[in-house]
Structures are given as structure tokens and as C-alpha cells.
Amino acid sequence: MKKNTLEDYKEAIKAKYEEEKSGGYASFLINPSRAKLRDLCSILFTESSTSDDLRIFRNFFGFDFKEGNSTEIKKQTDKFRPLETFFKGETDLTDISGIDLAAILVRFNERPIHRFLKLMNNTAVQEEKTTYSIVDKNVNFTFEEEEKKRTVVMIEDNPTKKTFIPRLTLQQLQHKTISVQQFFKTLLLLMVSLASFYGIKELFFPAKECMQWYSDHYELVDCSSSVQGISSRNEIKPIVKEELQLKKIKVTQQTPFFQKNKAIVWYCKKNDTIEYFTASGFHPENGKPLKPISQYIIDKYIKVDF
């Protein structure tokens, strides 16, 4: 079964963009600019916004949306440049928060990314399910060796269930007998062959394409997983290589904080406590932007390790 991916999500957003160019917000989208997309963003969030949309806003801008903060949004006009070139087909988008915001701007309902992946993959599973009935498990039937084409009759006994019965002649009921047991042996051999050809791991254990924050690091998980373990409040999201390397660390004043005069430790306040991380980005649990460490923070908050 083909797994829906981040690329599918972006293609679906682009398709919705083509529809919206002739919709109610066409004046903002026919020839999108940074300023037009910024104004459209303010309008859409003022009209309506879900908890997921508010989280996307915070992850993208680094601050929460509030009615009347249009002045603050105007200062972020340049952040819309990647979205402008994405809609124009000039560049690709790789930042998850930017892709999710693009989905909001074209009113793509299957957002954010983790919801899209779950919905699409569940749909794909349902489409692959087919119901078959075996009419008589005790029937053994034979075929002439020279007979290569077999005809079947399809009988529809109710609207949801179809039964397939071999149409056999007396001449065909000869020589070799194929039992139900032999049929399942053949099926098992076919499955083993497929596993060898495609790789057992890929066939039975689909690649994990999402990640989730656990305690002090990210772990790879299945995007469609509904079981989120102990840290159930942490959302499952697509893999971002830069964020996947992020780790929370404990520090003392003896910890190396700088390299070539540049910070190599970042920090963020959570519940009146300062937490420290190995890279820049956003706090995995509250979404706040991580700040580079400074000598002031070291002197004020970090204890000496004796």
C-alpha cells in the first residue's frame, strides 16, 4: 500500500490553490505577493480559527494571534516570501509550519499535515479491502493441462457481497486435483516471494515518516498512530531532519556554551523554569521559539558545578 507523504500534502494544497484563484479571495491569490498573502492571513484568522490553526500561526510567527495585532503581523511581511514563490511555482516549501500556513491561506480543510496523512492513509486502507466468499471448501476440481483460460461466473447474491463460482465442464474435471490446502500453500509461497523481492521490512513494517517528542528527544513514529504513549499531549508531526536532532540537556557553568563566539546552546522558559537545548528552533511542547544562550542568562540562572 502506498503511504501518503509530505509531497502529497503539498500537491493537494497546490490543487486547492488553483481552485481558490477563482473563489471569493481571488484578488489575493491570482497574482500573490507577500503583502497580499499577509493581508489574507489577517482576514482569515480574524474571521475564524481553530486550535490547530492557532498553533500553526504560533509556530510560523513565533507569537500568538490576537485580534488587533495586525501591526505586529505587518512587521512579518518578509516571512511570506517562501509562500509567495511556492504558490507561483518558483520554489518548494520545506518548513512544516509554512506548508500548514499555506493550507490555511487556500482554505484546505484537511490540515494540518498529521491530520492529512491520517485521513488519506485510512482511506487508502479502506479502498484496498475486498470481501470474497468460498462457495464450498470441500470441492476439489481439476483442469486439463492444455486448458490455459478459465471462465468464471459472477453471481451477485446481495448488494455488498459477490461470490465467484468456477464454470466447469466434465472434460475439465480430470487429471490433477487442486485442493483448498494446496491453494493456500501456493498463496503462502507467493507472499514469501513478494517479501523477498520488495524487502521484508518495507512490506510488513512500513517506514516511520513522523516524529514525536518524548521527555528530552524526538522519536520516530508511524504518522497514522493513535497511541501516543506517556507524553500524549505532544503532537505527532512529519519528520524535519533539523528538528529530529534537537535534544534537551542539563547544564552548569562548566558546560561549553559558545563556539567561535557563537551560541551552541539555546534556552526557553517553561512553567517558570528555564530549559536548555542543543539547537535552535521551537520548544517541542509549548511551541515557543528557542533563544540563543547569553552570558547574562548563564550568570543569572546557571549554577556553578563544584
C-alpha positions in Angstrom: 0.0 0.0 0.0 1.4 3.4 -1.0 1.8 5.7 2.0 0.7 9.3 1.6 3.6 11.7 2.2 4.5 15.3 2.7 4.8 15.7 -1.1 1.2 14.5 -1.5 0.1 17.1 1.1 1.9 19.9 -0.9 0.3 18.7 -4.2 -3.1 18.8 -2.6 -2.5 22.3 -1.3 -1.4 23.4 -4.8 -4.6 21.9 -6.4 -6.8 23.8 -3.8 -4.8 27.0 -4.6 -5.8 26.6 -8.3 -9.5 26.3 -7.3 -9.3 29.3 -4.9 -7.9 31.6 -7.6 -11.4 31.8 -8.9 -13.1 32.0 -5.5 -14.0 34.7 -3.0 -10.4 35.6 -2.2 -9.2 35.6 -5.9 -7.9 39.2 -5.6 -5.3 38.0 -3.1 -4.4 34.7 -4.9 -4.4 35.3 -8.7 -1.1 37.1 -8.5 0.0 36.6 -4.9 2.6 38.9 -3.3 4.0 38.9 0.2 1.7 41.9 1.2 -1.4 40.2 -0.3 -0.8 36.9 1.5 -0.1 38.8 4.7 -3.4 40.7 4.5 -5.3 37.5 3.6 -3.8 35.8 6.6 -5.1 38.5 8.9 -8.6 38.3 7.4 -8.9 34.5 7.6 -7.7 34.4 11.2 -10.0 37.3 12.2 -13.0 35.5 10.6 -12.4 32.1 12.1 -9.6 30.0 13.5 -9.3 26.5 15.1 -6.9 25.4 17.9 -4.8 23.7 15.2 -4.8 26.9 13.1 -3.7 29.0 16.1 -0.9 26.5 16.8 0.2 26.8 13.1 0.2 30.6 13.5 2.3 30.5 16.6 4.8 28.1 15.1 5.2 30.2 12.0 5.4 33.7 13.5 6.7 32.9 17.0 3.9 34.7 18.8 0.2 34.1 19.4 -2.6 35.5 17.2 -4.8 38.1 18.8 -7.5 40.3 17.2 -6.0 43.7 16.6 -2.3 42.7 16.3 -2.3 43.4 12.5 0.6 45.9 13.1 2.7 43.0 14.5 1.8 40.8 11.5 2.8 43.6 9.1 6.3 43.5 10.5 6.5 39.9 9.4 5.7 40.6 5.7 9.1 39.1 4.5 8.1 35.7 6.1 5.5 35.3 3.4 8.1 35.3 0.6 8.6 31.5 0.6 4.8 31.1 0.4 4.6 33.6 -2.5 7.2 31.7 -4.6 5.6 28.4 -3.6 2.2 29.4 -5.0 3.9 30.8 -8.1 5.7 27.5 -8.7 9.2 29.1 -8.4 10.4 27.3 -5.3 9.5 24.5 -3.0 8.4 24.7 0.7 10.2 22.5 3.2 9.2 24.2 6.5 6.2 22.3 8.0 4.7 25.5 9.7 5.0 27.3 6.3 3.3 24.5 4.5 0.5 24.3 7.1 0.0 28.1 6.8 -0.2 27.8 3.0 -3.0 25.3 3.6 -4.9 27.8 5.7 -4.5 30.6 3.1 -6.2 28.4 0.4 -8.7 27.1 2.9 -7.6 23.4 2.5 -9.7 21.7 5.1 -7.6 18.5 5.6 -5.0 20.3 7.7 -2.5 20.3 9.5 -0.1 17.7 7.9 -0.6 15.0 10.5 -4.4 15.1 10.0 -4.0 14.9 6.2 -1.7 11.9 6.5 -4.0 10.1 8.9 -7.2 10.7 6.8 -5.6 9.8 3.5 -3.8 6.6 4.7 -7.0 5.4 6.4 -8.9 6.0 3.2 -6.3 4.0 1.2 -6.7 1.1 3.6 -10.5 1.0 3.2 -10.2 1.1 -0.6 -8.0 -2.0 -0.6 -10.3 -4.1 1.4 -12.4 -6.7 -0.7 -14.7 -9.4 0.5 -14.6 -12.8 -1.0 -16.7 -16.0 -0.4 -15.7 -19.6 -0.9 -18.8 -21.5 -2.0 -17.8 -25.0 -0.9 -14.5 -25.5 0.9 -14.7 -29.3 0.3 -14.9 -29.1 -3.5 -11.8 -30.4 -5.4 -11.7 -29.6 -9.1 -9.2 -30.5 -11.9 -8.2 -28.9 -15.2 -6.9 -30.3 -18.4 -3.2 -29.5 -18.9 -3.8 -27.8 -22.2 -6.5 -25.6 -20.8 -5.0 -22.2 -20.1 -8.0 -19.9 -19.8 -10.6 -20.4 -17.1 -14.0 -18.9 -17.2 -15.9 -17.8 -14.1 -19.4 -16.7 -13.4 -20.0 -13.8 -11.0 -23.2 -14.1 -9.0 -24.4 -11.1 -7.0 -26.3 -12.5 -4.1 -26.6 -9.2 -2.3 -25.5 -5.6 -3.0 -22.4 -5.8 -0.8 -21.1 -9.3 -1.3 -20.1 -11.0 -4.5 -19.5 -14.8 -4.9 -17.2 -16.3 -7.6 -18.1 -19.8 -8.8 -15.9 -21.7 -11.4 -17.8 -22.7 -14.5 -16.5 -26.2 -15.1 -17.3 -28.8 -17.8 -17.0 -32.6 -17.5 -13.9 -32.5 -19.7 -12.2 -30.2 -17.3 -12.8 -32.4 -14.3 -9.8 -34.6 -15.0 -6.2 -35.4 -14.1 -4.7 -33.2 -11.5 -6.6 -32.2 -8.3 -6.0 -28.8 -6.7 -7.2 -28.8 -3.1 -8.0 -25.8 -0.9 -5.0 -26.7 1.1 -2.7 -26.6 -2.0 -4.3 -23.3 -2.9 -3.2 -21.7 0.5 0.2 -23.3 0.2 0.6 -21.6 -3.2 -0.6 -18.3 -1.7 1.9 -18.5 1.1 4.8 -19.2 -1.4 3.7 -16.1 -3.3 3.7 -13.9 -0.2 7.2 -15.2 0.7 8.4 -14.4 -2.9 7.0 -10.9 -2.6 8.6 -10.3 0.7 12.0 -11.4 -0.8 11.5 -9.1 -3.8 10.4 -5.9 -2.0 12.2 -6.5 1.3 10.5 -7.9 4.4 11.0 -4.6 6.3 9.2 -2.5 3.7 6.4 -5.0 3.1 5.4 -5.7 6.8 6.9 -2.8 8.6 6.2 0.5 6.7 8.7 3.3 7.1 8.0 5.6 10.0 7.6 9.1 8.5 6.7 11.1 11.5 8.2 12.0 14.9 7.0 12.8 18.4 8.7 14.4 21.4 9.5 12.1 24.3 10.9 13.6 27.5 14.1 15.1 26.1 14.3 14.0 22.4 12.3 13.2 19.3 11.5 9.5 18.4 10.3 8.2 15.0 6.7 7.1 15.0 4.0 6.0 12.5 2.1 9.0 11.2 -1.3 7.3 11.5 -0.6 6.0 15.0 -3.4 6.9 17.5 -1.4 5.7 20.5 0.9 8.4 21.7 2.3 6.9 24.9 3.0 8.7 28.1 3.5 12.1 26.5 0.1 12.1 24.8 0.0 15.9 24.8 2.9 16.1 22.4 1.6 16.0 18.8 2.8 13.7 16.1 4.3 15.6 13.2 6.2 14.8 9.9 10.0 14.3 10.2 12.0 17.5 10.0 15.7 16.5 9.9 16.9 19.6 11.7 14.3 19.3 14.5 14.9 15.5 14.8 18.4 16.2 16.2 17.1 18.5 18.9 17.7 17.4 22.5 17.0 18.9 25.9 20.1 19.0 28.1 21.2 19.8 31.7 23.8 22.5 32.0 26.2 24.0 34.6 28.6 26.9 34.3 31.2 24.4 33.1 29.1 23.5 30.1 30.6 24.8 26.8 28.0 27.4 25.6 29.9 29.0 22.8 32.0 28.0 19.8 33.9 30.7 17.8 31.8 33.3 19.7 28.5 31.8 18.6 26.0 30.2 20.9 25.7 26.4 20.7 23.1 26.1 23.5 19.6 27.5 23.3 17.0 28.1 26.0 13.3 28.7 26.6 11.2 29.3 29.7 8.5 26.7 30.6 6.4 26.9 33.7 8.8 29.4 35.3 11.7 27.1 34.7 14.4 27.6 32.0 15.1 24.6 29.8 18.2 24.2 27.6 18.5 22.6 24.2 21.2 21.6 21.7 19.9 23.6 18.7 17.7 26.4 17.6 14.0 26.1 16.7 10.9 25.9 18.8 10.1 24.3 22.2 8.7 20.9 21.4 5.9 21.1 24.0 4.8 24.8 24.1 5.9 25.9 20.6 7.8 29.0 21.9 10.9 30.0 19.9 14.2 28.9 21.4 16.7 31.7 22.1 20.5 31.6 21.9 22.2 31.5 25.3 23.9 34.7 26.5 26.4 35.4 29.3 23.7 37.2 31.2 21.5 34.1 31.3 24.5 32.0 32.3 25.4 34.2 35.2 21.9 34.7 36.4 20.3 31.3 36.1 23.0 28.6 35.9 24.7 27.2 39.0 28.4 26.5 39.3 29.2 22.8 39.2 31.6 22.1 42.1 
